[in-house]
Amino acid sequence: MTNKIVNDIARSLPEDMLSEILKHAASNSAADFVNARLSCKAFRAASNYDQIFQNVSMEKLNFVPWRKREKVLQKRCEAAQNAEALYRKGMMDCFSLRESELGLHCLKKAAEKGHVEAIYTYGIILICFGGELREQGLRIISSLDLTNSSKRRTRIVTSFRLKTENFLSNMWVYAALTEPTRIGRSCDGDIRERPNRSSTSSEGQAWEASKNVGYCCDPCFWDGEATLFCSLLRKYLIN
């Protein structure tokens, strides 16, 4: 099919359909998006609409974009305030590029858009900072509303852990966090022991093996979760 025929067909389609086609192409791969955009003028014009990139699914794209096409698509999604793109940029800025202020800003924006992994990560980081920021982190992370069912909390928190580890294993980690300290508080619930700081392998096992997150009060639970998060960072930390 010649470019002229493709262009004639594309021009006959409504703009929202062109945008939907480009969104699905970008969600499939950066190469598909570029090829679709270059196929005709109508697609090139439609590719300038921010709403395409706001809703692109990044599930099939690498966590860390190495190829030029992926980097361009990532930046377009960031500029359009795509929640997943903001989350990924926040993770990179905080733990790889050592730009914690910029990273926290991106994670906060993604969390405000309802991105659950961003809510989890942003809340955990604030908890590790302690003081008033810790209380703010607890309020943010409580919006996940995981208290109704222990099985549901186990399933959801495990998915957060897996995505975090997949992300960290694909990037250079140069920054870590200090695990939180419990202050004047006790809990009779099921609180996990903290992993041995001197053993990298045990830290990784503690994160991966803790499928059953148990039950305790929310502050103690998230303190324990933040401790595991810190141990995972140390596992991938480049000295």
Buried (B, 14 or more C-beta within 10 A) or exposed (E): EEEEEBBEEBEEBEEEEBBBBBBBBBBBBBEBBBEBBEBBEBBBBBBEBEEBBBBBEBEEBEBBBEEEBBEBBBBBBBEBBBBBBBBBBBBBBBBBBEBBEBBBBBBBBBBBBEBBBBBBBBBBBBBBBBEEEBEBBBEBBBEBEBEEEBEEBBEBBBEBBEBBBEBBEEBEBEBBBEBBEEEEEEBEEBBBEBBEEEEBEBBBBBBBEBEEBBBBBBBBBBBBBBBBBBBBBBBBBEE
